[in-house]
Amino acid sequence: MVLKLYNTLTRKKEVFRPLKKGKVGIYGCGPTVYWYQHIGNMRRYVFEDILERTLLFNDYKVKHIINITDVGHLTSDADEGEDKMVKAIKREGLPLTKGSMLKIAKKYEDVFKEDLEKLNVLEPDAWPHATNYVKEMIGLIKIMEKKGFAYETDSAVYFDVSKFKDYGKLAKLKLEDLKAGARVKVDREKKNPYDFVLWFKGVGKHKNHLMLWDSPWGKGFPGWHIECSAMSMKHLGDQFDIHTGGIDHISVHHTNEIAQTESVTGKSPWVKYWMHSNHLTLKDSRMAKSGGNILIISDLEKKGIHPLEFRYLCLGTHYRKRLVFDMKNLKSSQQTYQRLKANIAGMKDDKKTNKKYLKEFEKAMNDDLNTPKALQVLWKLVRDEKAYGKLRTIKKMDEVFGLKLLERDVPKKITELAEKREEARKKKDWKKADELRNKIKKLGFSVDDVEGRSVVRRI
């Protein structure tokens, strides 16, 4: 069955045809590790995981890269403000040293990876760190300078957007229609208002930056945008299949990545398919670190929510649609997920696969990762009393959903207590049933009666 994906570059669904038959290269913009990644950020990585799993389901071999930004990302995505890593050091009261910066980066990278594991997100093939690819970044900038796409000023090396005729094609920007200062801050050193930094010199406000490298333009550090070009090209080549990110990356970061990379290689398109996930919002506002209104995975766990219950919530809304988040919606998804697992737990393996339902599921997923529709197919199968091959078909579906629907994370001792409680309930020995429930609770688990079955989960 044909796989179709929505391409931000063309603003339409396209039949997926990789550059190399049977193989797919994916690059996902990773986190700047100066703070926790909130659940809005994590929604994006769930989307990227579903994309990879769908490609694997379609028998592609996938090479997946997610970078770690540990230098060069300023508080404004458009090259202004303080380095986010330096800001984190100050926030946590550490000395302003390179050691502190590396310590901060390691701390938040570890938490990020732990959260991905809790969400059952597949490990990428590589985690390139920006600080390890400065040599490659300098090499790219030198090529741009030689070709006339870059110029040097007293404080930086800039990319000259006027020299790149297709600048803004991803975001559908027309430079002549934009006003100076509307998208990026006016800088008198720039030839054009939308020129962006490739290399910051260690002078002026950046004179005492904690991480400076030698370069043809003096000591300095890379701009944010050049980092992703260097790391993706190093791992995936001059052209590759899919680049992912959030919709907030489209107008600046990804637009600049395209310009600088295609100016170096002369190959267009650099990336064949651009895919972006929408925001997770809190009522009328976007969840953002800058606004201080964030929730992280451990916050949800403290509220009794398993990370996979949050993953289920994410799958209930298409990745290109805004996901409106509140605890009521999350609690509803929690109950639905638990009910789903309870129904599956009672199924017997008849050693068959239901091709009809698997075909419906494949049709939904191959239609631009339509997870809400695919979940409907799953529930339809679960409720179909006449359907055969339920267990093995659900297992196949869950290779894409990543919800661990067939796994039981409850210790054998707890399961045995729950079974004894169920026997007591059948005999209407309510006193004993309550005693066993309390015993289970003291051991850190809850037991609930869902559609005639006992559902046990960790508190």
MOHUNOR-V758313 format. One line per field, one symbol per residue. phi: phi as a letter, one per 30 degrees, with the letter a starting at -180 (. if undefined). psi: psi as a letter, one per 20 degrees, with the letter a starting at -180 (. if undefined). burial: I if it has 9 or more other C-alpha atoms within 8 Angstrom, else O. Layout:
# MOHUNOR-V758313
phi=???
psi=???
burial=???
This chain:
# MOHUNOR-V758313
phi=.dccbdcedciadbddbddceibbcbbcdddddcadddddddedddedddedddddedidccccbbdbcbaicddcdcibjcddddeddddcicddbdddddddddeddddedddddddidddddabdcedcbdeddddddddddddicbbcbdcaccccdddcdcejddchdbedcccejdcbddbddddbecdbdcbdddbhdcecedbbbdadcjdabdddddddddddddcbjdbbdbbclddddddcddddeddddddddicbddcdbcbbcddccchcbddadddiccbcedddddcicdedddededddbdddcdcdcadddddddeddddddddddecdcdcibbdddddddddddddchhddedddddddddedddcdciddddddddddcdichdcdccceeeddddddddddddddicddddddddddddddjbcbbcbhibdccbdd
psi=ppppqpohhikrpqpoorhppiqpppppoaqomirqorhgghhhhgghghgghhghhjkqppoppproojqiorhpilkqaqphhghhgghjkqqnrhggghggggghgggghghgghjkpqprhqmppgijkhghghgghhggghijiqqqahirpqpohiiohjpjhgjlqohiiqqpihhqqppiiqhqhjqqphppqmrcijhkqhoqqqrijrqaqqrghhghgggghhhiahqagpprarhiighfghghggghghhghjppqgpgppppqrqpqodjqqpqhhijmqprghgghhjjpqhhhhggggiipqhiqpopprhggghghgggghhghgghhjqqojkrpohghhgggggghimllmhghhhggghgghiohiqrkgghghgghihghkilhiqokpqhgggghhghhhghhhjkmhghghghghggghjkqqpqooljqpppqp.
burial=OOIIIIIIIOOOIOOOOIOOOOIIIIIIIOOIIIOIIIIIOIIIIIIIIIIIIIIIIOOIIIIIIIIIIIIIIIIOIIIIOOIIIIIIIIOOOOOIOOOIIIOIIIOIIOIIOOIIIIIIIOOIOOIIIIOOIIOIIIOIIOIIIOOOIIIIOOIIIIIIIOOIOOIIIIIOIOOOOOOIOOOIIOOOOOOOIOIIIIIIIIOOOIOOOIOIOOOOIOIIIIIIIIIIIIIIIOOIOOIIIIIIIIIOIIIIIIIIIIIIIIIIOOIOOIIIIIIIIIIIIIOOOOIIOOOOOIOIIOOIIOOOIOIIIIIIIIIIIIIOIIIOIOOOIIIOIIOOIIIIIIIIOOOOIOOIIIOOIIOIIIIIIIIIIIIIIIIOIIIOIIOOOOOOIIIIIIIOIIIIIIIOIOOOOIOOOIIOIIOIIIOIIOOOIOOIIIOIIOOIIOOOIIIOOIOOOIIIIOO
